Structure formats: structure tokens, C-alpha cells
Amino acid sequence: MQAKIIRSGFGSLLYLPEKKCVIPVVMDIGMYVEILDVQHLSIKLEQVAFDTYEGCTEIRIKSNFDLELSCKVKPTGMVPGEYSCSIDNPKVPLDLSENVAVRNVCVKAEKVKILYAAPGLDVHVADVTITVVPES
């Protein structure tokens, strides 16, 4: 096909554009979430009562959707006790202006049996797993 040519009133030729093809543009659309600086995160437990220890850390979340955080703590077995974790305000709404949310993740260890563990500094006693689900 050729472009249409018409003659203008002054004797010159005008070329009119003609549609040759339409190319569809596609993209993969997915949910994105990242906990920033995860390699530097840790929770240091401090004694708050005879057999109770608590500690928290701040996490920064970046995402492109509304989400809800939850946590699960798994003791390593180094120090027996009852471990639990919590996240303050676990619902994280999308904020397009900043898109970074800050939350505290806390661990509590109760009925801790220190006498079963060898003394040491920064003994690895548990791991916390953070999970993310889209908020419905």
C-alpha cells in the first residue's frame, strides 16, 4: 500500500498518513514486596523478668499492593523456653507517595531455662519468619 497523495489548491502535493499495522503492547503485572536491608536485621533479647526476655527490630517494607504481615518464631533449641513473635500494626496499606512502611517485629521468650545453655554473647536462640499476604 502506498500513502495517499492529494493535490492541494496551490498545486503542491500532500501526503496523508495511512495506517499500516497495529502492534500490541503487553506487560506482566505482578505483586512486588521487599523487606529492605534484611541482611542487617536481628533481634536482641533482653531480660525483663526472672525468666522472660523480649526484643524488637524495625523493618522497612516496600510494595505495590496492600498487604498484611505475620510472623512465626522457631527456636533453635539452644535455650529452652516458650517463644512468640508479634508485629505492630500488621496491615500495610499502599502509599504511593513514599511506598515504604515501617513496622516493629518483636519476640518474647518466656519460661526460659538459661541453666541449660552455655554462657556466651549473641547466642542464636531463634529465627523469625515474616510472611506477606495480599490484604483482602
Order of alpha helices (4+ residues) and beta strands (2+ residues): beta-beta-beta-beta-beta-beta-beta-beta-beta-beta
